[in-house]
């Protein structure tokens, strides 16, 4: 599935370019892009006007400029460009949305795609507007939709809704959408303000509710042989401080009430570094033998306290992670979703676990590189090793895992397939640099130059 965002242009009523208007620290364009990516879009195509300044685009996006006169050709021409791009990539399905629907939910995208799987060629959710109903979310079978657009353009049509007269389509009832309360586009400053309140209520309240029972599990037992040093890897310095201190700050910035550190190699030295730096309410769990990430979390579970219901699982050697991103990850959990993970697109995915998705973009499992098939090795979406999980899921599933795999280890990634069999597993796509681990002195030196030799702000936001 490919995502297409119609970036529009300058809004007269808003007095600025809608795509770059910001809510809760992100542009409208970013909100919509993240929803499409989390729903499984392999790529998001942003159809823009050449004069639009959209800033740095999110990872996994492609900008396509509409060189034609938007005032003459309108949104139908923009849709034409997006579908043509999907055809060149041989995508079967495309999900199209305007840039000004930041409350778009990934589950709504999957709902639209499920209608296509039932045989329709289009599924649309309509929003009212001054010029009549128009699609605020549409899923299309690419080939017939592109042909319909070509026919409509030949007759002088401009409105995207005009192609529906020649396609078998289904209307998605707004009451069935998770974003039903916030489906109208943002056209004025007042509408932007109202939308921000809705987004804060939907995301902020859930994070605040979870933070009181949120614990961070930080995996820090390894020696780090490739660092060519007797010092535990997590105690190597970045920006003047040990790597694991940066991770502890990010966990605190995410709202974790405390952290539990899994220690092994020179564990007492790691403990002294953490407690000596003032991280007082910190628990420790021992992993005498390093038998994999799943085994590390197994070792941590007995250290959890009653009432700690949600766990962030982090690596002590990934110092670029920040509290804001972790809050976004926790916000993906709900009563139907006990597991969420961070993923990234890798230019060279060798060595990373691959994110395997189903026909409609749902996450099926994580396949470690050593166990992957030839087709799976071609995938470029990779597991970042950062998770938010219900503790109940961890305690019920982890003890069933074995080490019968190519590495002879207990994989934490096996948790993804277990959770996916019971309900949706959500993903937060981030930039590769945000989740870069430190495995060699050269990688540490490169990250240190990026930090500028200074210290990070608290929480990493």
URFEN-V676031 format. One record per residue. N is the residue number from 0. RES is the residue in three letters. PHI is phi in whole degrees, -180 to 180 (* if undefined). Layout:
n->[N N]
res->[RES RES]
phi->[PHI PHI]
//
This chain:
n->[0 1 2 3 4 5 6 7 8 9 10 11 12 13 14 15 16 17 18 19 20 21 22 23 24 25 26 27 28 29 30 31 32 33 34 35 36 37 38 39 40 41 42 43 44 45 46 47 48 49 50 51 52 53 54 55 56 57 58 59 60 61 62 63 64 65 66 67 68 69 70 71 72 73 74 75 76 77 78 79 80 81 82 83 84 85 86 87 88 89 90 91 92 93 94 95 96 97 98 99 100 101 102 103 104 105 106 107 108 109 110 111 112 113 114 115 116 117 118 119 120 121 122 123 124 125 126 127 128 129 130 131 132 133 134 135 136 137 138 139 140 141 142 143 144 145 146 147 148 149 150 151 152 153 154 155 156 157 158 159 160 161 162 163 164 165 166 167 168 169 170 171 172 173 174 175 176 177 178 179 180 181 182 183 184 185 186 187 188 189 190 191 192 193 194 195 196 197 198 199 200 201 202 203 204 205 206 207 208 209 210 211 212 213 214 215 216 217 218 219 220 221 222 223 224 225 226 227 228 229 230 231 232 233 234 235 236 237 238 239 240 241 242 243 244 245 246 247 248 249 250 251 252 253 254 255 256 257 258 259 260 261 262 263 264 265 266 267 268 269 270 271 272 273 274 275 276 277 278 279 280 281 282 283 284 285 286 287 288 289 290 291 292 293 294 295 296 297 298 299 300 301 302 303 304 305 306 307 308 309 310 311 312 313 314 315 316 317 318 319 320 321 322 323 324 325 326 327 328 329 330 331 332 333 334 335 336 337 338 339 340 341 342 343 344 345 346 347 348 349 350 351 352 353 354 355 356 357 358 359 360 361 362 363 364 365 366 367 368 369 370 371 372 373 374 375 376 377 378 379 380 381 382 383 384 385 386 387 388 389 390 391 392 393 394 395 396 397 398 399 400 401 402 403 404 405 406 407 408 409 410 411 412 413 414 415 416 417 418 419 420 421 422 423 424 425 426 427 428 429 430 431 432 433 434 435 436 437 438 439 440 441 442 443 444 445 446 447 448 449 450 451 452 453 454 455 456 457 458 459 460]
res->[UNK UNK UNK UNK UNK UNK UNK UNK UNK UNK UNK UNK UNK UNK UNK UNK UNK UNK UNK UNK UNK UNK UNK UNK UNK UNK UNK UNK UNK UNK UNK UNK UNK UNK UNK UNK UNK UNK UNK UNK UNK UNK UNK UNK UNK UNK UNK UNK UNK UNK UNK UNK UNK UNK UNK UNK UNK UNK UNK UNK UNK UNK UNK UNK UNK UNK UNK UNK UNK UNK UNK UNK UNK UNK UNK UNK UNK UNK UNK UNK UNK UNK UNK UNK UNK UNK UNK UNK UNK UNK UNK UNK UNK UNK UNK UNK UNK UNK UNK UNK UNK UNK UNK UNK UNK UNK UNK UNK UNK UNK UNK UNK UNK UNK UNK UNK UNK UNK UNK UNK UNK UNK UNK UNK UNK UNK UNK UNK UNK UNK UNK UNK UNK UNK UNK UNK UNK UNK UNK UNK UNK UNK UNK UNK UNK UNK UNK UNK UNK UNK UNK UNK UNK UNK UNK UNK UNK UNK UNK UNK UNK UNK UNK UNK UNK UNK UNK UNK UNK UNK UNK UNK UNK UNK UNK UNK UNK UNK UNK UNK UNK UNK UNK UNK UNK UNK UNK UNK UNK UNK UNK UNK UNK UNK UNK UNK UNK UNK UNK UNK UNK UNK UNK UNK UNK UNK UNK UNK UNK UNK UNK UNK UNK UNK UNK UNK UNK UNK UNK UNK UNK UNK UNK UNK UNK UNK UNK UNK UNK UNK UNK UNK UNK UNK UNK UNK UNK UNK UNK UNK UNK UNK UNK UNK UNK UNK UNK UNK UNK UNK UNK UNK UNK UNK UNK UNK UNK UNK UNK UNK UNK UNK UNK UNK UNK UNK UNK UNK UNK UNK UNK UNK UNK UNK UNK UNK UNK UNK UNK UNK UNK UNK UNK UNK UNK UNK UNK UNK UNK UNK UNK UNK UNK UNK UNK UNK UNK UNK UNK UNK UNK UNK UNK UNK UNK UNK UNK UNK UNK UNK UNK UNK UNK UNK UNK UNK UNK UNK UNK UNK UNK UNK UNK UNK UNK UNK UNK UNK UNK UNK UNK UNK UNK UNK UNK UNK UNK UNK UNK UNK UNK UNK UNK UNK UNK UNK UNK UNK UNK UNK UNK UNK UNK UNK UNK UNK UNK UNK UNK UNK UNK UNK UNK UNK UNK UNK UNK UNK UNK UNK UNK UNK UNK UNK UNK UNK UNK UNK UNK UNK UNK UNK UNK UNK UNK UNK UNK UNK UNK UNK UNK UNK UNK UNK UNK UNK UNK UNK UNK UNK UNK UNK UNK UNK UNK UNK UNK UNK UNK UNK UNK UNK UNK UNK UNK UNK UNK UNK UNK UNK UNK UNK UNK UNK UNK UNK UNK UNK UNK UNK UNK UNK UNK UNK UNK UNK UNK UNK UNK UNK UNK UNK UNK UNK UNK UNK UNK UNK UNK UNK UNK UNK UNK UNK UNK UNK UNK UNK UNK UNK UNK]
phi->[* -112 -99 -130 -114 -90 -77 64 -171 -72 -95 -65 -71 -86 78 -165 -74 -63 -59 -100 -62 -113 -134 52 85 -129 -74 -56 -59 -65 -59 -68 -61 -65 -63 -68 -66 -66 -80 113 -62 -70 -147 -117 -96 -105 -92 -130 -86 -55 -82 -72 -104 -97 73 -71 -83 -61 -60 81 -115 -130 -94 -124 -87 -89 -78 -81 -75 -62 -68 -94 -88 70 -65 -64 -67 -65 -61 -57 -63 -64 -69 -62 -65 -63 -63 -64 -91 58 -84 -85 -122 -135 -113 -117 -146 -74 -80 -108 -122 -67 -85 -54 -108 -55 -68 -67 -63 -65 -61 -62 -66 -64 -68 -67 -63 -83 120 -73 -99 -154 -137 -132 -110 -104 -119 -78 -154 -62 -106 102 -62 -144 -68 -99 -153 -142 -113 -130 -75 -61 -63 -66 -68 -63 -66 -65 -65 -60 -65 -66 -63 -65 -96 89 -69 -123 -81 -62 -69 -66 -76 -67 -68 -115 -126 -66 -139 -126 -89 -86 -66 -61 -66 -87 -87 -69 -97 -59 -78 -139 -95 -77 -62 -95 -115 -136 -61 -66 -67 -63 -63 -66 -64 -61 -63 -66 -65 -64 -65 -74 -102 -65 -63 -66 -67 -62 -65 -81 -64 -68 -121 -97 -124 -105 -106 -113 -87 -144 -91 -76 -80 81 -57 -71 -75 55 -154 -79 -71 -53 -54 -70 -98 -65 -92 -135 62 86 -137 -60 -53 -68 -66 -63 -67 -61 -64 -64 -63 -64 -65 -81 102 -64 -71 -165 -125 -115 -103 -90 -115 -150 -61 47 -60 -65 -68 -66 -59 -63 -61 -73 -68 -67 -90 97 -83 -77 -85 -128 -98 -134 -134 -99 -123 -60 -112 -86 -112 113 -68 -64 -64 -61 -70 -56 -66 -80 -57 -63 -85 -73 -99 -59 97 -84 -108 -127 -121 -91 -110 -129 -104 -72 -112 -120 -79 -82 -67 -132 -61 -62 -64 -66 -64 -60 -66 -61 -65 -76 -74 -151 -65 -102 -125 -88 -144 -138 -141 -91 -131 -150 -94 -108 -64 -126 -82 -55 94 -91 -70 -95 -85 -100 -116 -87 -63 -102 92 -73 -74 -102 -168 -112 -109 -65 -54 -67 -104 -78 -78 -60 -66 -67 -67 -78 -69 -114 -80 -119 -78 -88 77 -120 -133 -121 -144 -68 -60 -58 -65 -62 -70 -85 -102 -62 -73 -91 -80 -123 -106 -84 -153 -63 -93 67 -124 -89 -85 -67 -63 -62 -61 -64 -64 -64 -66 -67 -71 -101 178 -70 -104 -99 -128 -113 -83 -131 -73 -58 -66 -68 -120 -71 -89 -110 -123 -138 -59 -67 -64 -63 -64 -65 -66 -64 -64 -66 -78 70 77 -100 -96 -79 -75 -60 83 72 -77]
//
